């Protein structure tokens, strides 16, 4: 979905979506969220980056919010810095191992899209 069609879909969601509604996109782990007005900020859409688990559900209650393209560029620069990778490796070494999450039971119904 590019250009006008994407813009129109986003415009419709901004106008008709509920506050805090999260819409999935065709890119797994990327969602659009409608934020309610706050202070002087009007209602707006943001991108939520929240990796999905093996069943396609977001892995966290709330993901990482990106408000605009300028913020995305700055964040992308941070993510490509080797020092961040080194820091995360250090954190992996000192943190205790997290327990493995239980997998969905065979009896649970999972809707495939």
N, CA, C and O atoms as a GROMACS GRO file, in nm:
protein
  452
    1UNK      N    1   0.085  -0.116   0.000
    1UNK     CA    2   0.000   0.000   0.000
    1UNK      C    3   0.090   0.123   0.000
    1UNK      O    4   0.168   0.142   0.093
    2UNK      N    5   0.081   0.204  -0.100
    2UNK     CA    6   0.168   0.322  -0.111
    2UNK      C    7   0.087   0.447  -0.139
    2UNK      O    8  -0.027   0.441  -0.184
    3UNK      N    9   0.150   0.561  -0.111
    3UNK     CA   10   0.098   0.689  -0.152
    3UNK      C   11  -0.043   0.720  -0.106
    3UNK      O   12  -0.074   0.714   0.013
    4UNK      N   13  -0.129   0.753  -0.204
    4UNK     CA   14  -0.264   0.799  -0.176
    4UNK      C   15  -0.348   0.700  -0.101
    4UNK      O   16  -0.424   0.738  -0.012
    5UNK      N   17  -0.338   0.572  -0.136
    5UNK     CA   18  -0.418   0.470  -0.069
    5UNK      C   19  -0.379   0.458   0.079
    5UNK      O   20  -0.466   0.445   0.166
    6UNK      N   21  -0.250   0.462   0.107
    6UNK     CA   22  -0.203   0.457   0.246
    6UNK      C   23  -0.251   0.580   0.321
    6UNK      O   24  -0.303   0.569   0.432
    7UNK      N   25  -0.233   0.696   0.261
    7UNK     CA   26  -0.274   0.821   0.326
    7UNK      C   27  -0.423   0.819   0.356
    7UNK      O   28  -0.465   0.861   0.464
    8UNK      N   29  -0.503   0.772   0.261
    8UNK     CA   30  -0.648   0.767   0.282
    8UNK      C   31  -0.684   0.670   0.395
    8UNK      O   32  -0.770   0.701   0.478
    9UNK      N   33  -0.619   0.555   0.400
    9UNK     CA   34  -0.645   0.459   0.509
    9UNK      C   35  -0.609   0.519   0.645
    9UNK      O   36  -0.683   0.502   0.742
   10UNK      N   37  -0.497   0.589   0.651
   10UNK     CA   38  -0.456   0.652   0.776
   10UNK      C   39  -0.552   0.764   0.815
   10UNK      O   40  -0.587   0.778   0.933
   11UNK      N   41  -0.596   0.843   0.717
   11UNK     CA   42  -0.690   0.951   0.745
   11UNK      C   43  -0.822   0.895   0.801
   11UNK      O   44  -0.878   0.950   0.896
   12UNK      N   45  -0.870   0.786   0.742
   12UNK     CA   46  -0.994   0.725   0.790
   12UNK      C   47  -0.979   0.673   0.933
   12UNK      O   48  -1.068   0.689   1.015
   13UNK      N   49  -0.864   0.611   0.962
   13UNK     CA   50  -0.839   0.561   1.096
   13UNK      C   51  -0.834   0.676   1.196
   13UNK      O   52  -0.888   0.665   1.306
   14UNK      N   53  -0.768   0.786   1.158
   14UNK     CA   54  -0.760   0.903   1.246
   14UNK      C   55  -0.898   0.959   1.276
   14UNK      O   56  -0.925   1.000   1.389
   15UNK      N   57  -0.985   0.960   1.176
   15UNK     CA   58  -1.119   1.016   1.194
   15UNK      C   59  -1.213   0.921   1.267
   15UNK      O   60  -1.291   0.964   1.352
   16UNK      N   61  -1.208   0.792   1.236
   16UNK     CA   62  -1.310   0.699   1.285
   16UNK      C   63  -1.261   0.601   1.391
   16UNK      O   64  -1.343   0.535   1.455
   17UNK      N   65  -1.131   0.590   1.412
   17UNK     CA   66  -1.079   0.496   1.510
   17UNK      C   67  -1.105   0.542   1.653
   17UNK      O   68  -1.126   0.661   1.678
   18UNK      N   69  -1.104   0.449   1.745
   18UNK     CA   70  -1.121   0.479   1.888
   18UNK      C   71  -0.987   0.521   1.947
   18UNK      O   72  -0.881   0.482   1.899
   19UNK      N   73  -0.993   0.602   2.053
   19UNK     CA   74  -0.871   0.641   2.124
   19UNK      C   75  -0.799   0.515   2.173
   19UNK      O   76  -0.863   0.423   2.224
   20UNK      N   77  -0.670   0.511   2.156
   20UNK     CA   78  -0.582   0.402   2.196
   20UNK      C   79  -0.602   0.274   2.112
   20UNK      O   80  -0.545   0.170   2.145
   21UNK      N   81  -0.680   0.282   2.007
   21UNK     CA   82  -0.698   0.165   1.921
   21UNK      C   83  -0.567   0.133   1.849
   21UNK      O   84  -0.498   0.224   1.803
   22UNK      N   85  -0.535   0.006   1.840
   22UNK     CA   86  -0.413  -0.041   1.775
   22UNK      C   87  -0.453  -0.121   1.653
   22UNK      O   88  -0.530  -0.217   1.662
   23UNK      N   89  -0.400  -0.081   1.536
   23UNK     CA   90  -0.428  -0.152   1.411
   23UNK      C   91  -0.300  -0.217   1.362
   23UNK      O   92  -0.196  -0.151   1.355
   24UNK      N   93  -0.306  -0.344   1.329
   24UNK     CA   94  -0.187  -0.410   1.272
   24UNK      C   95  -0.163  -0.362   1.129
   24UNK      O   96  -0.255  -0.313   1.064
   25UNK      N   97  -0.042  -0.376   1.082
   25UNK     CA   98  -0.007  -0.344   0.945
   25UNK      C   99   0.039  -0.473   0.878
   25UNK      O  100   0.045  -0.578   0.942
   26UNK      N  101   0.071  -0.466   0.750
   26UNK     CA  102   0.120  -0.583   0.680
   26UNK      C  103   0.265  -0.615   0.716
   26UNK      O  104   0.318  -0.718   0.674
   27UNK      N  105   0.328  -0.530   0.793
   27UNK     CA  106   0.464  -0.555   0.841
   27UNK      C  107   0.453  -0.609   0.984
   27UNK      O  108   0.418  -0.534   1.075
   28UNK      N  109   0.481  -0.739   1.006
   28UNK     CA  110   0.466  -0.797   1.140
   28UNK      C  111   0.548  -0.720   1.244
   28UNK      O  112   0.666  -0.692   1.224
   29UNK      N  113   0.483  -0.687   1.355
   29UNK     CA  114   0.550  -0.614   1.462
   29UNK      C  115   0.536  -0.463   1.452
   29UNK      O  116   0.585  -0.391   1.539
   30UNK      N  117   0.470  -0.415   1.347
   30UNK     CA  118   0.448  -0.271   1.331
   30UNK      C  119   0.298  -0.245   1.334
   30UNK      O  120   0.222  -0.304   1.257
   31UNK      N  121   0.257  -0.156   1.424
   31UNK     CA  122   0.116  -0.124   1.444
   31UNK      C  123   0.097   0.027   1.435
   31UNK      O  124   0.192   0.104   1.455
   32UNK      N  125  -0.025   0.069   1.405
   32UNK     CA  126  -0.062   0.210   1.409
   32UNK      C  127  -0.153   0.227   1.530
   32UNK      O  128  -0.247   0.149   1.549
   33UNK      N  129  -0.126   0.329   1.613
   33UNK     CA  130  -0.205   0.355   1.733
   33UNK      C  131  -0.262   0.496   1.725
   33UNK      O  132  -0.191   0.590   1.689
   34UNK      N  133  -0.389   0.509   1.760
   34UNK     CA  134  -0.452   0.641   1.764
   34UNK      C  135  -0.443   0.694   1.906
   34UNK      O  136  -0.501   0.637   1.999
   35UNK      N  137  -0.371   0.804   1.923
   35UNK     CA  138  -0.357   0.867   2.054
   35UNK      C  139  -0.467   0.971   2.074
   35UNK      O  140  -0.501   1.044   1.980
   36UNK      N  141  -0.522   0.978   2.193
   36UNK     CA  142  -0.623   1.082   2.221
   36UNK      C  143  -0.555   1.218   2.234
   36UNK      O  144  -0.433   1.225   2.250
   37UNK      N  145  -0.633   1.327   2.228
   37UNK     CA  146  -0.572   1.458   2.251
   37UNK      C  147  -0.518   1.466   2.393
   37UNK      O  148  -0.574   1.408   2.486
   38UNK      N  149  -0.408   1.539   2.408
   38UNK     CA  150  -0.347   1.553   2.540
   38UNK      C  151  -0.286   1.693   2.548
   38UNK      O  152  -0.201   1.728   2.467
   39UNK      N  153  -0.329   1.770   2.645
   39UNK     CA  154  -0.279   1.907   2.658
   39UNK      C  155  -0.308   1.984   2.530
   39UNK      O  156  -0.424   1.996   2.489
   40UNK      N  157  -0.204   2.036   2.468
   40UNK     CA  158  -0.219   2.111   2.344
   40UNK      C  159  -0.204   2.023   2.221
   40UNK      O  160  -0.224   2.070   2.109
   41UNK      N  161  -0.169   1.896   2.240
   41UNK     CA  162  -0.154   1.804   2.126
   41UNK      C  163  -0.290   1.753   2.081
   41UNK      O  164  -0.370   1.708   2.163
   42UNK      N  165  -0.316   1.759   1.952
   42UNK     CA  166  -0.443   1.706   1.902
   42UNK      C  167  -0.438   1.554   1.892
   42UNK      O  168  -0.333   1.493   1.913
   43UNK      N  169  -0.552   1.494   1.860
   43UNK     CA  170  -0.556   1.351   1.832
   43UNK      C  171  -0.459   1.324   1.718
   43UNK      O  172  -0.454   1.400   1.622
   44UNK      N  173  -0.382   1.215   1.728
   44UNK     CA  174  -0.287   1.184   1.621
   44UNK      C  175  -0.257   1.036   1.618
   44UNK      O  176  -0.288   0.961   1.711
   45UNK      N  177  -0.194   0.995   1.508
   45UNK     CA  178  -0.152   0.856   1.490
   45UNK      C  179  -0.003   0.846   1.515
   45UNK      O  180   0.073   0.938   1.483
   46UNK      N  181   0.039   0.733   1.572
   46UNK     CA  182   0.180   0.703   1.591
   46UNK      C  183   0.205   0.560   1.547
   46UNK      O  184   0.112   0.481   1.532
   47UNK      N  185   0.330   0.528   1.526
   47UNK     CA  186   0.371   0.392   1.493
   47UNK      C  187   0.417   0.326   1.622
   47UNK      O  188   0.493   0.385   1.699
   48UNK      N  189   0.372   0.204   1.645
   48UNK     CA  190   0.419   0.125   1.759
   48UNK      C  191   0.497   0.008   1.703
   48UNK      O  192   0.447  -0.067   1.619
   49UNK      N  193   0.619  -0.007   1.749
   49UNK     CA  194   0.703  -0.120   1.710
   49UNK      C  195   0.702  -0.217   1.828
   49UNK      O  196   0.749  -0.185   1.937
   50UNK      N  197   0.648  -0.335   1.802
   50UNK     CA  198   0.630  -0.432   1.909
   50UNK      C  199   0.643  -0.572   1.847
   50UNK      O  200   0.547  -0.622   1.789
   51UNK      N  201   0.760  -0.633   1.857
   51UNK     CA  202   0.779  -0.764   1.794
   51UNK      C  203   0.668  -0.862   1.834
   51UNK      O  204   0.619  -0.859   1.947
   52UNK      N  205   0.632  -0.947   1.741
   52UNK     CA  206   0.526  -1.045   1.766
   52UNK      C  207   0.587  -1.180   1.805
   52UNK      O  208   0.699  -1.212   1.767
   53UNK      N  209   0.509  -1.257   1.881
   53UNK     CA  210   0.554  -1.390   1.920
   53UNK      C  211   0.520  -1.490   1.810
   53UNK      O  212   0.476  -1.452   1.702
   54UNK      N  213   0.541  -1.618   1.839
   54UNK     CA  214   0.521  -1.722   1.738
   54UNK      C  215   0.376  -1.734   1.692
   54UNK      O  216   0.349  -1.786   1.584
   55UNK      N  217   0.283  -1.685   1.774
   55UNK     CA  218   0.141  -1.691   1.735
   55UNK      C  219   0.093  -1.561   1.671
   55UNK      O  220  -0.025  -1.548   1.640
   56UNK      N  221   0.183  -1.464   1.651
   56UNK     CA  222   0.147  -1.340   1.584
   56UNK      C  223   0.096  -1.231   1.676
   56UNK      O  224   0.055  -1.125   1.629
   57UNK      N  225   0.097  -1.255   1.807
   57UNK     CA  226   0.052  -1.155   1.903
   57UNK      C  227   0.169  -1.067   1.947
   57UNK      O  228   0.282  -1.115   1.954
   58UNK      N  229   0.144  -0.938   1.978
   58UNK     CA  230   0.252  -0.852   2.028
   58UNK      C  231   0.318  -0.914   2.150
   58UNK      O  232   0.250  -0.969   2.236
   59UNK      N  233   0.450  -0.906   2.158
   59UNK     CA  234   0.522  -0.969   2.267
   59UNK      C  235   0.521  -0.886   2.396
   59UNK      O  236   0.554  -0.937   2.503
   60UNK      N  237   0.483  -0.760   2.385
   60UNK     CA  238   0.477  -0.673   2.502
   60UNK      C  239   0.341  -0.606   2.508
   60UNK      O  240   0.270  -0.597   2.408
   61UNK      N  241   0.306  -0.558   2.626
   61UNK     CA  242   0.177  -0.488   2.639
   61UNK      C  243   0.179  -0.360   2.554
   61UNK      O  244   0.083  -0.333   2.482
   62UNK      N  245   0.285  -0.285   2.563
   62UNK     CA  246   0.305  -0.166   2.481
   62UNK      C  247   0.443  -0.175   2.420
   62UNK      O  248   0.540  -0.213   2.486
   63UNK      N  249   0.451  -0.138   2.295
   63UNK     CA  250   0.579  -0.141   2.226
   63UNK      C  251   0.646  -0.005   2.230
   63UNK      O  252   0.615   0.080   2.314
   64UNK      N  253   0.737   0.014   2.138
   64UNK     CA  254   0.814   0.136   2.126
   64UNK      C  255   0.738   0.230   2.033
   64UNK      O  256   0.709   0.194   1.920
   65UNK      N  257   0.707   0.351   2.080
   65UNK     CA  258   0.627   0.447   2.003
   65UNK      C  259   0.720   0.541   1.926
   65UNK      O  260   0.815   0.596   1.982
   66UNK      N  261   0.690   0.558   1.797
   66UNK     CA  262   0.762   0.653   1.712
   66UNK      C  263   0.659   0.753   1.662
   66UNK      O  264   0.561   0.716   1.597
   67UNK      N  265   0.681   0.881   1.693
   67UNK     CA  266   0.581   0.983   1.665
   67UNK      C  267   0.591   1.046   1.527
   67UNK      O  268   0.489   1.091   1.473
   68UNK      N  269   0.710   1.051   1.468
   68UNK     CA  270   0.724   1.114   1.336
   68UNK      C  271   0.853   1.067   1.267
   68UNK      O  272   0.935   0.998   1.327
   69UNK      N  273   0.869   1.105   1.142
   69UNK     CA  274   0.984   1.057   1.064
   69UNK      C  275   1.117   1.112   1.117
   69UNK      O  276   1.219   1.043   1.109
   70UNK      N  277   1.117   1.234   1.169
   70UNK     CA  278   1.240   1.291   1.226
   70UNK      C  279   1.286   1.209   1.346
   70UNK      O  280   1.405   1.180   1.361
   71UNK      N  281   1.192   1.174   1.432
   71UNK     CA  282   1.224   1.091   1.549
   71UNK      C  283   1.274   0.954   1.504
   71UNK      O  284   1.368   0.901   1.563
   72UNK      N  285   1.212   0.898   1.401
   72UNK     CA  286   1.256   0.768   1.348
   72UNK      C  287   1.401   0.772   1.300
   72UNK      O  288   1.477   0.679   1.325
   73UNK      N  289   1.439   0.879   1.231
   73UNK     CA  290   1.576   0.891   1.181
   73UNK      C  291   1.676   0.891   1.297
   73UNK      O  292   1.780   0.825   1.290
   74UNK      N  293   1.644   0.964   1.402
   74UNK     CA  294   1.733   0.970   1.519
   74UNK      C  295   1.741   0.834   1.589
   74UNK      O  296   1.848   0.791   1.632
   75UNK      N  297   1.628   0.767   1.600
   75UNK     CA  298   1.624   0.636   1.664
   75UNK      C  299   1.703   0.535   1.581
   75UNK      O  300   1.777   0.453   1.636
   76UNK      N  301   1.686   0.540   1.449
   76UNK     CA  302   1.758   0.448   1.361
   76UNK      C  303   1.909   0.465   1.378
   76UNK      O  304   1.983   0.366   1.378
   77UNK      N  305   1.956   0.589   1.392
   77UNK     CA  306   2.099   0.614   1.414
   77UNK      C  307   2.144   0.548   1.545
   77UNK      O  308   2.252   0.489   1.550
   78UNK      N  309   2.063   0.558   1.648
   78UNK     CA  310   2.098   0.494   1.776
   78UNK      C  311   2.106   0.342   1.763
   78UNK      O  312   2.198   0.279   1.816
   79UNK      N  313   2.008   0.284   1.691
   79UNK     CA  314   2.006   0.139   1.677
   79UNK      C  315   2.123   0.085   1.596
   79UNK      O  316   2.160  -0.032   1.612
   80UNK      N  317   2.183   0.166   1.511
   80UNK     CA  318   2.295   0.119   1.430
   80UNK      C  319   2.430   0.142   1.498
   80UNK      O  320   2.534   0.102   1.445
   81UNK      N  321   2.431   0.206   1.614
   81UNK     CA  322   2.556   0.231   1.686
   81UNK      C  323   2.604   0.102   1.752
   81UNK      O  324   2.530   0.039   1.826
   82UNK      N  325   2.727   0.062   1.723
   82UNK     CA  326   2.784  -0.061   1.778
   82UNK      C  327   2.791  -0.059   1.931
   82UNK      O  328   2.788  -0.165   1.994
   83UNK      N  329   2.801   0.059   1.990
   83UNK     CA  330   2.807   0.069   2.136
   83UNK      C  331   2.677   0.018   2.199
   83UNK      O  332   2.680  -0.041   2.307
   84UNK      N  333   2.564   0.041   2.133
   84UNK     CA  334   2.437  -0.009   2.184
   84UNK      C  335   2.436  -0.162   2.183
   84UNK      O  336   2.391  -0.224   2.279
   85UNK      N  337   2.486  -0.221   2.075
   85UNK     CA  338   2.493  -0.368   2.069
   85UNK      C  339   2.583  -0.422   2.180
   85UNK      O  340   2.550  -0.523   2.242
   86UNK      N  341   2.697  -0.356   2.204
   86UNK     CA  342   2.787  -0.398   2.311
   86UNK      C  343   2.719  -0.387   2.448
   86UNK      O  344   2.733  -0.476   2.532
   87UNK      N  345   2.647  -0.278   2.469
   87UNK     CA  346   2.576  -0.258   2.595
   87UNK      C  347   2.473  -0.369   2.616
   87UNK      O  348   2.464  -0.424   2.726
   88UNK      N  349   2.397  -0.402   2.514
   88UNK     CA  350   2.295  -0.508   2.526
   88UNK      C  351   2.357  -0.645   2.550
   88UNK      O  352   2.301  -0.725   2.624
   89UNK      N  353   2.472  -0.672   2.489
   89UNK     CA  354   2.542  -0.799   2.515
   89UNK      C  355   2.585  -0.806   2.661
   89UNK      O  356   2.575  -0.911   2.724
   90UNK      N  357   2.633  -0.693   2.715
   90UNK     CA  358   2.671  -0.688   2.856
   90UNK      C  359   2.552  -0.712   2.947
   90UNK      O  360   2.563  -0.783   3.047
   91UNK      N  361   2.440  -0.652   2.912
   91UNK     CA  362   2.319  -0.672   2.991
   91UNK      C  363   2.275  -0.817   2.986
   91UNK      O  364   2.234  -0.873   3.087
   92UNK      N  365   2.284  -0.880   2.867
   92UNK     CA  366   2.251  -1.023   2.855
   92UNK      C  367   2.338  -1.108   2.947
   92UNK      O  368   2.290  -1.206   3.004
   93UNK      N  369   2.464  -1.071   2.960
   93UNK     CA  370   2.557  -1.149   3.042
   93UNK      C  371   2.526  -1.137   3.191
   93UNK      O  372   2.544  -1.234   3.265
   94UNK      N  373   2.481  -1.020   3.238
   94UNK     CA  374   2.460  -1.002   3.382
   94UNK      C  375   2.318  -1.032   3.428
   94UNK      O  376   2.298  -1.065   3.544
   95UNK      N  377   2.221  -1.022   3.339
   95UNK     CA  378   2.083  -1.050   3.378
   95UNK      C  379   2.060  -1.199   3.392
   95UNK      O  380   2.116  -1.278   3.317
   96UNK      N  381   1.976  -1.238   3.488
   96UNK     CA  382   1.941  -1.380   3.498
   96UNK      C  383   1.857  -1.421   3.378
   96UNK      O  384   1.789  -1.339   3.316
   97UNK      N  385   1.864  -1.548   3.346
   97UNK     CA  386   1.788  -1.603   3.233
   97UNK      C  387   1.639  -1.594   3.264
   97UNK      O  388   1.595  -1.636   3.371
   98UNK      N  389   1.561  -1.539   3.172
   98UNK     CA  390   1.416  -1.530   3.190
   98UNK      C  391   1.354  -1.666   3.167
   98UNK      O  392   1.399  -1.741   3.080
   99UNK      N  393   1.250  -1.700   3.244
   99UNK     CA  394   1.184  -1.829   3.222
   99UNK      C  395   1.118  -1.830   3.084
   99UNK      O  396   1.073  -1.728   3.034
  100UNK      N  397   1.115  -1.948   3.025
  100UNK     CA  398   1.056  -1.961   2.892
  100UNK      C  399   0.905  -1.942   2.901
  100UNK      O  400   0.840  -1.993   2.991
  101UNK      N  401   0.851  -1.865   2.804
  101UNK     CA  402   0.707  -1.841   2.804
  101UNK      C  403   0.636  -1.968   2.761
  101UNK      O  404   0.682  -2.039   2.672
  102UNK      N  405   0.522  -1.996   2.824
  102UNK     CA  406   0.448  -2.116   2.783
  102UNK      C  407   0.392  -2.100   2.642
  102UNK      O  408   0.349  -1.991   2.603
  103UNK      N  409   0.393  -2.209   2.568
  103UNK     CA  410   0.340  -2.207   2.432
  103UNK      C  411   0.189  -2.228   2.439
  103UNK      O  412   0.139  -2.289   2.533
  104UNK      N  413   0.116  -2.177   2.338
  104UNK     CA  414  -0.029  -2.198   2.340
  104UNK      C  415  -0.063  -2.346   2.346
  104UNK      O  416   0.001  -2.429   2.280
  105UNK      N  417  -0.164  -2.378   2.424
  105UNK     CA  418  -0.206  -2.517   2.436
  105UNK      C  419  -0.272  -2.561   2.306
  105UNK      O  420  -0.326  -2.478   2.232
  106UNK      N  421  -0.266  -2.688   2.279
  106UNK     CA  422  -0.326  -2.741   2.156
  106UNK      C  423  -0.475  -2.714   2.149
  106UNK      O  424  -0.530  -2.703   2.040
  107UNK      N  425  -0.540  -2.702   2.265
  107UNK     CA  426  -0.684  -2.680   2.265
  107UNK      C  427  -0.722  -2.533   2.240
  107UNK      O  428  -0.837  -2.504   2.209
  108UNK      N  429  -0.624  -2.440   2.252
  108UNK     CA  430  -0.654  -2.300   2.227
  108UNK      C  431  -0.674  -2.276   2.079
  108UNK      O  432  -0.596  -2.324   1.996
  109UNK      N  433  -0.776  -2.201   2.046
  109UNK     CA  434  -0.804  -2.170   1.906
  109UNK      C  435  -0.722  -2.047   1.866
  109UNK      O  436  -0.728  -1.944   1.933
  110UNK      N  437  -0.648  -2.058   1.759
  110UNK     CA  438  -0.570  -1.949   1.706
  110UNK      C  439  -0.623  -1.918   1.567
  110UNK      O  440  -0.632  -2.006   1.482
  111UNK      N  441  -0.658  -1.792   1.544
  111UNK     CA  442  -0.711  -1.753   1.414
  111UNK      C  443  -0.596  -1.713   1.323
  111UNK      O  444  -0.517  -1.625   1.357
  112UNK      N  445  -0.586  -1.777   1.212
  112UNK     CA  446  -0.483  -1.744   1.114
  112UNK      C  447  -0.535  -1.640   1.018
  112UNK      O  448  -0.650  -1.646   0.974
  113UNK      N  449  -0.450  -1.544   0.988
  113UNK     CA  450  -0.489  -1.437   0.895
  113UNK      C  451  -0.408  -1.447   0.768
  113UNK      O  452  -0.425  -1.366   0.677
   0.00000   0.00000   0.00000
